[in-house]
Amino acid sequence: MENSQAIKAASAAPNEFVIRPASVEDAAAIQECLRAAFEPYRSQYSSQAWLDTVMMLDTLLHRLTSMTVLVALDAQCNVVGTIGGAVVSTSEGHLRGMAVPPQCHGRGIAQRLLEAMEKHLLAKGCTRISLDTTEPLQRAMRFYEKNGFTRTGKITDFFGMPLIEYAKSISQG
């Protein structure tokens, strides 16, 4: 399975957490990770945007079968981060649902999740990665910009909230 090689390469060091593909058995823990990560912003989200972001179980189970979802696990096998990604055209991948709970910030989890997903999407032939985010997530926007993503200028409606598109070109090497 070629994507597992890209994922393994991204999870080689350090050993304080590991990154692996998510399974259906991880669904409840992924939901909890999403809720914990986005809870500080809940009051700034419309109710529908909140539900779409933290997902009902059936939505999450669909995501687990329709895209690649990675999880970061700590030494006790607790989910301490997650990211989803899917190939949306012959050359573009799209990220969804990146989350690291506040108590786990500053450990490099988000960086390693992003790098693992970029390698996975590159192996699938993607040369561009897009993602969408919302205004309350200023810390996430800085993180994406630090990692080479730029605003495309495309803003759509996300259940009454502006949804801001970012994109990045990727290549081998």
C-alpha positions, 0 to 999 in steps of 0.5 A, a space after each residue: 500500500 503506497 500511502 502507508 509508506 509515505 505515512 510511515 516516513 513522516 512518523 519516524 521521529 520523535 517517539 512521543 507520538 505516532 501517526 497512522 491511518 485512522 480506522 472506524 474504531 477511532 471514530 469516537 476518539 476523533 470526535 472527542 479530539 475535534 470537539 476539544 480542539 474547536 471548543 474554544 471557538 464554539 461561540 464564534 461558530 453558527 450552530 450548523 457550522 459547529 456541527 459540520 466541524 465537529 461532525 455527527 458520528 454518521 458524518 465522521 464514519 462517511 469521512 473515514 471511508 471517503 477520504 484518508 484520515 490520519 490520527 496522532 496517538 500519544 504513548 497511551 494511544 490517545 488521539 491527540 490530533 487528526 487530519 483528513 485529506 482527499 484527492 479532489 481532481 487529477 492534481 489537487 488534494 483537499 484537507 479537512 478536519 485538522 485538529 489538535 486539542 489545546 492541551 497538546 499544542 506546541 508538541 509538533 503534532 500539527 506539523 507532523 500531521 500536515 507533513 504526513 498528509 502532504 506526502 500522501 497526497 503527493 504520492 497520489 499525484 497531487 501538485 496542489 493542496 487546498 483547504 478552507 478555514 474560518 476567521 476565528 481560527 487565526 492561529 491555524 491561519 498563521 500555521 498554514 501560512 508558515 507552511 507555505 499556504 496562501 489565501 486564494 481570494 476565494 471566500 464562500 459561505 459556511 453556514 453563515 460564516 465566511 469560509 476562506 480558501 488557502 492553497 499550496 503547490 507541492 512537488 517531489 523533492 
